[in-house]
Structures are given as structure tokens and as C-alpha cells.
């Protein structure tokens, strides 16, 4: 979203540069640092997803997430209570939206609320608890969502996600 870019010459804007590279087909891979909640593995599928609240609100509508083919699910969230993450993940699972999800990539979890109240150190823990039973690779820490840097992703494209103890990547 251009309104979120810094248009000054003083500082490099990683988000704007990422968009430029994506528009010109230059983005081949995004690497991430190790994360304690990562679940190792390698899987491929069509990249789909976005904001978790929006994905759940679309259940039962023509715009709902359809994982009819192997899918890599990208999720991110902003300004939600952590207990709602649990409910939203259960809704996606019970709707059948996760049936062909082969890997999950977690982006920014920005301004999450209620972590201390609900005894959660990291909002990602709530997601990991819901994702572990699926037995698929999960990559936390993708720099995309609602904060800087917000790297461009190719939704709809076939991708491969690799997660190891040393970190992970998504290859386009």
C-alpha cells in the first residue's frame, strides 16, 4: 500500500523496495531468522491468506479461503485479543478451510492485546498450539503484515516453504 511508504531519500524503505522487486519479478526468496515456535519441514502449494480476522469473516461467503489444492497459508493479525486467535483458528479448521493446507507462514502479529491477562508470553504461542496438531511446517517471523518492514508477497503463486532450526524461507 503506497500510503505506508516513506518517500524520502534519507532512509531506505524496505517495504517499497520489496514492492518494486515483486512488480519486476525480482523476488525469488524471503529468508527468516530462527524462531522458537517454528515447526520444521518443507512443503509446497499455492500461497493464499492474509489477515486472520478477514479470513474468518469470509467463511461462508464467495470470498472464503478455498484450499481445494495444496495451499501454503499466510496469516497475520493486528490489534486483536490473543484469545480471539484461538477462536479464529478453530473456525478456519472447523470450516474445512485448512484441509489442504501444507504449510503455514505467520507474518506480523501487531499490537496484540491481553497477552499478560491470559498468561501468554507471545501471541504466536496461541497459533502454534492450534497448528502443531496439523503436522505441517510452520514458519514464524515473516516480515509481512501491518508493520515495517512489510515485504510484498505473491498471493496465488506456487511457493515452497522450508523451515529448519536455523530459520526458514519461502521460495517463489
C-alpha positions in Angstrom: 0.0 0.0 0.0 1.8 3.2 -1.2 0.4 5.3 1.7 2.5 3.3 4.1 5.8 4.0 2.3 8.3 6.6 3.3 9.2 8.7 0.3 12.4 10.4 1.5 15.9 10.0 0.2 17.4 9.8 3.7 16.4 6.3 4.6 16.0 3.1 2.6 12.4 1.8 2.6 12.5 -2.0 2.6 8.7 -2.2 2.0 8.8 0.0 -1.1 11.9 -1.8 -2.4 10.2 -5.1 -1.8 7.2 -4.0 -3.8 9.4 -2.7 -6.6 11.2 -6.0 -6.8 8.0 -8.0 -6.8 6.5 -5.9 -9.6 9.5 -6.5 -11.7 9.6 -10.3 -10.9 12.9 -10.0 -9.0 11.8 -11.6 -5.7 12.9 -15.2 -5.6 13.0 -15.9 -1.9 12.4 -14.4 1.6 14.5 -15.7 4.4 13.7 -15.6 8.1 15.6 -15.9 11.4 15.2 -18.9 13.7 12.0 -18.7 15.8 11.3 -20.8 18.9 7.8 -21.6 17.6 8.8 -22.8 14.1 7.8 -26.3 13.2 10.4 -27.8 10.8 9.6 -29.3 7.4 9.3 -28.5 3.7 6.1 -28.1 1.7 4.8 -26.5 -1.5 1.4 -25.1 -2.5 -0.4 -22.0 -3.8 0.1 -19.0 -1.5 -3.1 -17.7 0.0 -4.3 -15.9 3.0 -3.9 -12.5 4.7 -5.3 -11.0 7.9 -6.8 -13.7 10.1 -9.8 -11.7 11.1 -10.7 -11.1 7.5 -10.2 -14.7 6.6 -12.6 -15.8 9.3 -15.2 -13.2 8.5 -15.2 -14.5 4.9 -16.2 -18.1 6.0 -19.4 -19.0 4.2 -19.2 -16.3 1.6 -18.0 -16.5 -2.0 -14.7 -14.9 -0.9 -13.8 -17.6 1.7 -10.5 -19.3 1.7 -10.7 -22.3 -0.5 -7.9 -24.8 -0.1 -9.1 -27.1 -2.8 -5.5 -27.6 -4.0 -2.3 -27.8 -1.9 -2.0 -24.4 -0.2 0.5 -22.5 1.8 -1.4 -20.3 4.2 -0.1 -16.8 5.1 -1.6 -15.3 8.2 -1.0 -12.0 10.1 -3.0 -10.0 12.6 -3.3 -6.6 14.1 -5.0 -5.2 17.2 -6.7 -8.4 18.4 -7.0 -10.0 21.8 -4.9 -13.2 21.9 -7.9 -15.4 22.9 -9.5 -14.5 19.6 -6.7 -16.0 17.7 -7.6 -19.4 19.2 -11.2 -18.9 18.2 -10.4 -17.8 14.7 -8.0 -20.7 14.1 -10.7 -23.2 15.3 -13.2 -21.5 13.0 -10.9 -22.0 10.0 -10.2 -25.6 11.0 -13.9 -26.5 11.5 -14.9 -24.8 8.3 -12.6 -27.2 6.3 -10.5 -24.3 5.1 -7.3 -26.0 6.4 -7.9 -29.4 4.8 -5.3 -29.0 2.0 -3.0 -26.5 3.8 0.5 -28.0 3.5 2.4 -25.2 5.4 1.6 -22.0 7.3 3.6 -18.8 7.2 3.0 -16.4 10.1 3.7 -12.7 9.5 3.4 -9.7 11.9 1.3 -10.1 15.0 1.0 -6.4 15.7 -0.4 -4.6 18.8 -1.9 -7.8 20.2 -3.9 -7.3 23.4 -4.4 -9.3 26.6 -1.3 -11.4 26.5 -0.4 -10.8 30.2 -4.1 -11.2 31.2 -4.4 -14.5 29.5 -0.9 -15.8 30.5 0.5 -15.7 27.0 4.1 -14.5 26.5 3.9 -14.4 22.7 0.7 -14.3 20.7 2.3 -16.7 18.3 2.0 -19.4 21.1 -1.7 -19.4 20.6 -1.3 -20.0 16.9 1.4 -22.7 17.4 -0.9 -24.6 19.8 -3.6 -24.7 17.1 -1.1 -25.5 14.2 1.0 -28.2 15.9 -1.7 -31.0 15.6 -1.8 -30.4 11.8 1.7 -31.9 11.4 2.8 -29.4 8.8 5.7 -26.9 8.6 5.0 -23.6 10.3 7.3 -20.6 9.7 7.0 -17.7 12.2 8.5 -14.2 11.7 7.9 -13.5 8.1 8.3 -9.7 7.8 4.8 -9.0 6.3 1.6 -7.6 7.7 0.9 -4.4 9.5 4.4 -3.0 10.4 7.7 -2.3 8.9 9.2 -3.9 7.0 6.1 -5.1 5.1 7.5 -7.3 2.3 5.5 -7.9 -0.8 4.1 -11.5 -1.3 2.9 -13.2 -4.4 -0.5 -14.4 -3.4 -1.8 -17.1 -5.8 1.6 -18.2 -6.8 3.1 -21.7 -6.2 5.7 -21.4 -3.4 7.9 -23.7 -1.3 8.3 -23.2 2.4 11.4 -24.6 4.2 11.7 -24.5 7.9 14.8 -25.7 9.8 16.3 -25.0 13.2 18.5 -22.4 11.5 15.5 -20.4 10.3 13.4 -20.7 7.2 12.4 -19.3 3.8 9.7 -19.0 1.3 10.7 -19.5 -2.3 8.6 -18.1 -5.2 
